[in-house]
Structure formats: structure tokens, C-alpha cells
Amino acid sequence: MSFYVRKSKLFPLGCALACGVLLAAGFTHSLPDGVEHLEAWSQDNLNGYPFAYLLCGITIAFLAFFEEGESSSKNVQAGEQILNHHAHPGNLTKTSALFVFLALSLHSILEGMATGVATGVSNLYGTVIAILAHKGLAAFALGASMVEANVASRTVLLYGTIFAVVTPVGIMVGWLGGLAEDSSGIFGGVAYALVAGTFIYVSIVEFMPIVFGLNGVNFLMKATVAPSGVVNTVSFQVIMFLAGFSSMAILAILI
């Protein structure tokens, strides 16, 4: 199934949308939440050190080193001599797809907990509507990641089912109040910072080369000087990227 979906002419547009969604989710949702939740602790213990940004950067570096090591190991076993596996656009790796799933699931749990402790009916309704819209975009990004990484259909179904239930579970936990305080404290701040790093890494390092075919060429310049058929394809991908980014960024105002 993944093969036929990836062959669709619309699939690159979907990947562009997912790329924008993940990038905006990292910079406008998760990272600001991590900074906010760790601010008081950082002021008291680290002289105001930007600990959330540090965790975000460490996550990006870890994922880069981890995937590079994994790729190098596979290349050595196959007897190949590849210096840089990101030099040419390829498929999203299964490891990155797994990290996207884990990050989106953790993010959804924390959002669900925030919904569960929301006070006031109007506040609750507004939060639920915003989260549903956010969840839809996040689910699309997850699905695009799974398909691009050529994950098995059963695994896609399993990941999708788990992702669908984590927000309701988070809401129940928030209502019960068991971990509500943790979601807005140190644990929540660390989790949000790690999630932000994952989103930013996957969007920029994994998705962008696939979506825009970055190979030392500015895709915006390519969109203006290439033949008409290529211009239409690339420009539509840019539009979808901007649509995904702006939609998720606007939702940050509501959540």
C-alpha cells in the first residue's frame, strides 16, 4: 500500500504539508511550552539558563548522530562507501518515523492532560476544538512519515491506533488529577523540549530534502527558472509547506 501511495502525484504535496506542520509544531508549540514550564525551575536552580533550548539542541544532535551511526553501520555491512547519506534526497528512515510517532504521542498526551484540567465550559470547548484541528494535522504528518519511510501496513495501523487513543488517555489523567501538576512542571518542560527537537530535526533534515529535492540548489530559485512543468510542481509544494506551517502556527494562538 505504501508503494502505491508514494507513487501518487499528490503524495509530495502531502509530504510538504507534513514538513510545514512538524516545523511549526516544534517552534510554535512544543519549544515555547518547554521554555515556559522550565522557566521557574531554571531561575531557581540554573540562574535562568535556557535549559529548554539546550535540551532541544541536544535532541537534534542526538538524532543526527544516531541516524548517521545507524546508516554508516548498514553501509559497512553492505560493503558500500558512502560519506554522506543525506547528500542525495531519499526516503525518510524508519528510525525517524518511529521518533515522529513517539514525539507526537507524547505531545498528544500532554495536550490531553491540559484539556483535562481546563477550567470553565467555554475554555474547555475552545481547547477541544483547537486540539481536534491540531490532532488532524498531526495525524496527517504521522501518516506521511509512515508512508515515506515505507513502514509495514500492520505497523502503520498499530501506530495509528495508539496515536488515536493517547489524547483521550491524557484527558482522563488530567480529569483524575494524578499527573496534572507534572504536565506543567519539570517533567512537562523536559518532554516538550525533547519533542520540539524531534519535530525540528525530522522536518528540516529528513523531510525537506525529500520534499524539495535540496541538492545544493535553492528550491525557490528553481521554481522560478525551471521549465513550466517543474515550476508548477515545486511551487505547489512550497504552497503546501507554507499552508501546513501557517495552520499549525495559527493554532498555537488557540491552544
C-alpha positions as CSV (number, residue, x, y, z in Angstrom):
1,M,0.0,0.0,0.0
2,S,2.8,2.4,0.9
3,F,4.3,1.9,-2.6
4,Y,1.2,2.9,-4.4
5,V,0.6,5.9,-2.1
6,R,4.2,7.1,-2.6
7,K,3.7,6.8,-6.4
8,S,0.7,9.2,-6.3
9,K,1.4,12.7,-7.7
10,L,-0.3,14.2,-4.7
11,F,1.9,12.5,-2.2
12,P,4.8,15.0,-2.5
13,L,2.3,17.7,-1.7
14,G,1.2,15.8,1.4
15,C,4.8,15.5,2.5
16,A,5.3,19.2,2.0
17,L,2.3,19.8,4.2
18,A,3.6,17.4,6.9
19,C,7.0,19.2,6.7
20,G,5.4,22.5,7.5
21,V,3.2,21.1,10.2
22,L,6.2,19.5,12.1
23,L,8.4,22.6,11.8
24,A,5.7,24.9,13.1
25,A,4.8,22.4,15.9
26,G,8.4,22.4,17.1
27,F,8.9,26.1,17.0
28,T,5.5,27.5,18.0
29,H,4.0,24.7,20.2
30,S,6.5,22.4,21.9
31,L,9.5,24.6,22.4
32,P,7.7,27.6,23.9
33,D,5.8,25.2,26.2
34,G,9.1,23.7,27.3
35,V,10.6,27.1,28.0
36,E,7.5,28.2,29.9
37,H,7.4,25.1,32.1
38,L,11.1,25.1,32.9
39,E,11.4,28.9,33.4
40,A,10.8,28.9,37.2
41,W,13.0,25.9,37.8
42,S,15.7,27.4,35.7
43,Q,15.6,30.7,37.5
44,D,15.8,28.9,40.9
45,N,18.5,26.4,40.1
46,L,20.4,27.5,37.0
47,N,20.5,31.3,37.2
48,G,17.9,31.5,34.4
49,Y,19.9,29.3,32.0
50,P,17.9,28.5,28.8
51,F,17.7,24.8,29.7
52,A,14.8,24.0,27.3
53,Y,16.7,25.3,24.3
54,L,19.7,23.2,25.4
55,L,17.6,20.0,25.6
56,C,16.1,20.8,22.2
57,G,19.5,21.2,20.6
58,I,20.8,18.1,22.3
59,T,17.9,16.1,20.9
60,I,18.6,17.4,17.4
61,A,22.3,16.5,17.7
62,F,21.5,13.0,19.2
63,L,19.1,12.2,16.4
64,A,21.7,13.3,13.8
65,F,24.5,11.2,15.3
66,F,22.2,8.2,16.0
67,E,20.9,8.1,12.4
68,E,24.3,8.7,10.9
69,G,25.8,5.9,13.0
70,E,22.9,3.6,12.0
71,S,23.3,4.4,8.4
72,S,27.1,4.0,8.4
73,S,26.8,0.6,10.1
74,K,24.4,-0.5,7.4
75,N,26.6,0.8,4.6
76,V,29.7,-1.0,6.1
77,Q,27.7,-4.3,6.3
78,A,26.6,-3.9,2.7
79,G,30.2,-3.1,1.6
80,E,29.3,0.4,0.4
81,Q,31.5,3.5,0.8
82,I,29.1,6.4,1.3
83,L,30.4,9.5,3.0
84,N,27.1,11.3,3.5
85,H,23.7,9.6,3.2
86,H,21.9,12.9,3.1
87,A,23.8,14.2,0.1
88,H,21.0,13.0,-2.2
89,P,17.3,13.0,-1.4
90,G,16.0,9.7,-0.3
91,N,13.3,8.1,1.8
92,L,12.5,9.1,5.3
93,T,14.2,6.5,7.6
94,K,12.1,4.1,9.7
95,T,14.0,5.4,12.8
96,S,12.9,8.9,12.1
97,A,9.3,7.7,11.5
98,L,9.4,6.0,14.9
99,F,10.7,9.1,16.6
100,V,7.9,11.2,15.0
101,F,5.4,8.7,16.3
102,L,6.9,8.8,19.9
103,A,7.1,12.6,19.8
104,L,3.6,13.2,18.5
105,S,2.2,10.7,21.0
106,L,4.0,12.3,24.0
107,H,2.9,15.7,22.7
108,S,-0.7,14.5,22.5
109,I,-0.7,13.0,26.0
110,L,0.5,16.4,27.4
111,E,-2.1,18.3,25.5
112,G,-4.8,15.9,26.6
113,M,-3.8,16.4,30.2
114,A,-4.0,20.2,29.7
115,T,-7.5,19.7,28.3
116,G,-8.5,17.5,31.3
117,V,-7.6,20.2,33.8
118,A,-9.2,23.1,31.8
119,T,-11.5,25.2,33.9
120,G,-14.8,26.5,32.6
121,V,-17.0,25.1,29.9
122,S,-16.2,27.8,27.3
123,N,-12.4,27.3,27.9
124,L,-12.8,23.6,27.6
125,Y,-14.8,23.8,24.3
126,G,-12.3,26.2,22.8
127,T,-9.4,24.0,23.8
128,V,-11.0,20.8,22.5
129,I,-11.8,22.4,19.1
130,A,-8.2,23.7,18.8
131,I,-6.8,20.3,19.8
132,L,-9.0,18.4,17.3
133,A,-7.7,20.7,14.5
134,H,-4.2,20.2,15.8
135,K,-4.7,16.4,16.0
136,G,-5.9,16.2,12.4
137,L,-2.7,18.0,11.1
138,A,-0.5,15.9,13.4
139,A,-2.2,12.7,12.3
140,F,-1.6,13.6,8.7
141,A,2.1,14.3,9.4
142,L,2.4,10.9,11.2
143,G,0.8,9.1,8.3
144,A,3.0,10.9,5.7
145,S,6.1,9.9,7.8
146,M,5.0,6.3,8.0
147,V,4.3,6.0,4.3
148,E,7.5,7.8,3.2
149,A,9.5,5.5,5.5
150,N,7.8,2.5,3.8
151,V,6.6,1.2,7.2
152,A,4.6,-2.1,7.1
153,S,0.8,-1.7,6.9
154,R,0.3,-3.5,10.2
155,T,2.8,-1.3,12.0
156,V,1.1,1.8,10.5
157,L,-2.3,0.5,11.8
158,L,-0.7,-0.1,15.3
159,Y,0.9,3.3,15.5
160,G,-2.3,5.0,14.2
161,T,-4.4,3.2,16.8
162,I,-2.1,4.1,19.7
163,F,-1.9,7.7,18.5
164,A,-5.7,7.9,18.4
165,V,-6.1,6.9,22.0
166,V,-3.3,8.8,23.7
167,T,-5.1,12.1,23.8
168,P,-8.2,10.6,25.5
169,V,-5.9,8.9,27.9
170,G,-4.2,12.2,28.7
171,I,-7.6,13.9,29.2
172,M,-8.7,11.2,31.7
173,V,-5.4,11.6,33.6
174,G,-5.9,15.3,33.7
175,W,-9.5,14.9,34.9
176,L,-8.3,12.5,37.6
177,G,-5.6,14.9,38.6
178,G,-3.0,12.2,39.0
179,L,-0.3,13.8,36.8
180,A,-1.8,17.2,36.1
181,E,0.8,19.0,38.1
182,D,3.6,17.2,36.4
183,S,2.4,18.1,33.0
184,S,3.0,21.8,33.7
185,G,6.2,21.3,35.7
186,I,9.7,20.0,35.1
187,F,8.6,16.7,33.6
188,G,6.3,18.5,31.1
189,G,9.0,21.1,30.3
190,V,11.7,18.4,29.6
191,A,9.2,16.4,27.5
192,Y,8.2,19.4,25.4
193,A,11.8,20.3,24.7
194,L,12.6,16.8,23.6
195,V,9.5,16.7,21.4
196,A,10.5,20.1,19.9
197,G,13.9,18.9,18.9
198,T,12.5,15.8,17.3
199,F,9.9,17.8,15.2
200,I,12.6,20.3,14.1
201,Y,15.1,17.6,13.2
202,V,12.7,15.4,11.2
203,S,11.2,18.4,9.4
204,I,14.5,20.0,8.3
205,V,16.9,17.1,8.0
206,E,14.6,14.3,6.8
207,F,11.5,15.9,5.1
208,M,12.9,19.0,3.4
209,P,15.4,17.1,1.2
210,I,12.6,14.7,0.1
211,V,10.0,17.4,-0.4
212,F,12.1,20.0,-2.2
213,G,14.9,17.8,-3.6
214,L,17.5,20.0,-2.0
215,N,20.8,19.1,-3.6
216,G,22.8,22.4,-3.2
217,V,20.1,24.2,-5.2
218,N,17.7,26.8,-3.8
219,F,14.3,25.4,-4.5
220,L,12.7,28.8,-4.6
221,M,15.1,29.9,-7.4
222,K,14.4,26.5,-9.1
223,A,10.7,27.3,-9.0
224,T,11.2,30.5,-11.0
225,V,13.7,29.4,-13.6
226,A,12.9,25.8,-14.4
227,P,10.6,24.6,-17.2
228,S,6.8,25.1,-16.7
229,G,6.1,21.6,-15.5
230,V,8.7,21.7,-12.8
231,V,7.7,25.2,-11.8
232,N,4.1,24.1,-11.1
233,T,5.2,21.0,-9.1
234,V,7.7,22.8,-6.9
235,S,5.6,25.9,-6.4
236,F,2.7,23.8,-5.3
237,Q,4.9,22.0,-2.8
238,V,6.1,25.4,-1.4
239,I,2.4,26.5,-1.1
240,M,1.5,23.3,0.8
241,F,4.6,23.7,3.1
242,L,3.5,27.2,3.9
243,A,-0.1,26.1,4.4
244,G,1.0,23.4,6.9
245,F,3.3,25.8,8.7
246,S,0.9,28.7,9.0
247,S,-2.0,26.4,10.0
248,M,-0.1,24.9,12.9
249,A,1.4,28.3,13.8
250,I,-2.1,29.9,14.0
251,L,-3.3,27.0,16.2
252,A,-0.6,28.0,18.7
253,I,-2.7,31.1,19.4
254,L,-5.8,29.0,20.3
255,I,-4.1,26.2,22.4
